[in-house]
Amino acid sequence: MTDADQPPRLTRLTFHGPLSEARADRIVRRLARNGPATVLDIGCGWGEMTLRVLEAVPGATATGLDVNGEDLERGRRDAEARGLAGRVEFVRESAERTARGPADLVLCLGASHALTDTEPPHHTVPALEALRGLVSPGGRVLLGEGFWQRTPTAAELSGMWPGASASDHLPLAGLVDAATGAGFRIEWIETANEDEWEEFESGYQADAEEWLASHGDHPLAAGTRERVDRHRSAWLHYRGVLGLAYLTLIPVG
């Protein structure tokens, strides 16, 4: 079976998370004002935000870490197409206890779990402590992290991921308190809105759904259908309950 026989993967997504073009542009402009010379992207995927920072800050260089080789290869192709290949390195390795820092700008978007062997939901504090050790004095961390917008009901939790619990995430205030406790001041707080979530979750599924519509008898169809149906059901249960915060953090102390 060739790759051409299988469902395409995430081609509809620009970012691997609920992030609009408008918000991404605002964040990049804000981060670029600090003039970072070095960027470290934890759990970078294909590194779209890193590439945009490099475009906004001439001369900056970056390293992206991830364990997904397919995503890393997409990042390399994108960097080459945008004339950035000489300024970014995409590395297939774990970020846990990484010695790649310190960097002037550390990006960690939906990947804090990659920084520690502490199992979720208790990983947030040690991940923040790891980020504090990876950022240069006067630098910035951009953290994208889940939070509960409100306490989920038992019925909502039962339809989310296996074993979902109200302790899986902090509320936004608790997340901010954890960041300050780890040695940061909070420069900026913003949260993904409903449109961004819908664009992301629909785009996450769209390739597979289109493929299923024309490959219903394919050997991979049953497993693909079960996977996307399970994911959609989970999203519809955490829709409006699970949030994603983008925190711009300044190290202190």
N, C-alpha and C positions, 0 to 999 in steps of 0.2 A: 504494500500500500504506500503510495507516494504522498508527499505533503499536499499535493494538489487535490487529493481525494478527501482531505480532512477539512473540518470547518476552519476558516480563517480566524485569527486571534487578535482582537482589540484594534482592528484597523480604523474603527469609527471614533476612537478616543484620541484627543490631543494630549490630555493629561490623564494619569491613572488615579483619578479622584474627582470629587465634585468641585471643580474650579473653572469658572468662566474666563473667557478671553479678557473681559474688562477687568476682573479682579486680578488676574495674572499680570496684566500690564501695570496696574497700580502697585502691586507688590514689588515687581521688578524695578520700577522707577524708584521706589522708596529704598530698596536694598542697594541699588546702584549709587545712590547719593552718598553712601558711606565709602565708596571707592574700594571695594575689596580687591586685593591682588590675587588671593587664592580662595578657591571654593572647594568644599568637600560635600558631596551629595550622598547621604546614607540611604540605602535602599532605593537607588536612583531610577530603577526601571530603564526607560529609554532616555531619561535625563532632559526632558523638555524644558523644565524651569532652569536648569543649569545652562543649557544652550542659550536661553534668552538672557540670562545674566551676562554671559560672555559677550553676547551681541551688544549689550548696553554698557559694558565696561571694557573698552579696548585694552588689550594687554593682560587682562586677567587670565589665569589658568585654573583648571579644575580637574578633580578626580571624582569619578562616580563609582560607588561600590554596590554590587548586587550579586545575587546567586543565580539569577535567571539569565542564561546565556542568550536566549532568543531576544529578550528585551535589550540586553547590552549590544547585540549586533545591530538592532534597529537604531540605537543611539549612535553607534559608529557611522552607520549610513547617513543618518540625519546630519551629524557633524560634518561629514565629508561634503554633503550637498550644500551646506551653508558656509563652507570655507573655514570651519572651526576645528578641523581634525587635529591640527598641530597644537591646539591649546587645551585639549581635554583628553583624559585617559579614562576609559571604561574598564573596570577591573572586576573579574568574577571572583569574589571572595566575601567571606562573612565580615560584617561590621563589628561583631562582638570582640571587645578588647582591641579594637583597631589602633594601630600606631600611626595612622595616616595624618593625624592632625599635628599641631593646631593649624586651623585655617581661619582666614578673616571672615568668611561666611560659611556657615554649616547649614545645609538643607536637610530636613528629615520630615518628609511628607508621608504620613501614614505608615511609617517604618520604624517607630521607636522600639518595637519588639525585637528588631534586629540588633540592638545595641547591648542586650543583656540576656543571660540565660534564665533570668527570673520569668516564670510563666505568667502570662496575662491572667487576671487583671492587675497583678501586683508589680508589673514591669515599669510603670510610668515613672515612679520616683528614681529607681536606679538608671533608667534611660536618660532622664534629665540630668542626673549627676554625671553620666558619661558625656553628654553633650557639653556640659560645663567644662570638662577637661579637654574638649576637642576644638574649642573656639579661642581665637587669639584675643588678648586684651584689646578692648575697644571694638571688637568685631560684633557680629550679629549671628543669631540662630533663627532660622525660620522653621517652626515646628507646626506640622499639621497633625492634629490628634483628635480622636473621637471623644465625645462627651455625651452624657445624657441630657437632653433638653428638659426632660421631666422624668420622674421615676416610672419605669415601664410597669404595666400591669402583668399579672401572671399569664393572662391570655396572650398578650403581646410577646412575652418572653418565650412562651411555648412554640411560637411560630418563627422565631429567629434562628440563629445558629444552634447546633446541638449543645445542650448544657448551658444555654444563655442564662445569665444571672444579673440581678440588679447591681451586683458588685463589680460587673465587668468594666464599667467606666465610671469616672468621676463626673460630677456636675461641672459646669464651666467654672464656677467660683473655686471649686476644689482643685481643678486643673491649674488655674492661675496661682493658687496658694502653693501648689507643689512646685511650680516653676520658681517662684520667689524663694521658697525654702531651699532650692538647689543652687541658689546664688545668681539669680537673674533679676533684672528689672524688666517690666513689660512695656515695650515701646508701642506696640499696636496689638489690638484684639479685633479680629473679625471672624465671622462664621459663615459657612456655606449656606446659601438660601435654597428654598424648595426647587426653584428652576434649575440650579446647578446640580442638585441631587438627581432630579429627573433626567437631565441631559446625560449625566454620568451613568446612571443605572440602565437607562435605555440603550445608550451606546455600548455599554459593557455586554449586553445581550444581543445586540442587533446582528452582528456577523453570524452568530450561531443560529438565530431565528431565521434569517434569510436562507442560510444553508439548509436548514431542516425543511423549509418549504419546498425545496427542489430535490432533496435527497432522503425522502421519507423511508425508503427501503434500504438505505445504506447500512452496512454492518455497525457503523458507529452511531446511527441515528437514535436508537433507544437510549443509550447511555448519555448522549448529548441532550436529548429531550429531558431526561430525568434531572440532569445537572442544571439546565437553565430554568426548568420549572421550580426546582427547589430554591434556586437563588432568587427568582422573582418573588416567590412566596415570602422568603425571609425579608427581602427589601420592603414589601408591602406591610409587613408587621413592624419593622423598625422605622418606616417612613414617618417623619414628624416627631420621632422619639430620639433617635440617634442623631447627633449633630457632629459636625467636623469643624474644629476651631483652627484658625491660622494665627499663631502667636509669633510676633517678632520680639525676640528676647535679646537683652543686652547683658553681658556678664559683668558682675560687680564683685568687689572684695578681693 
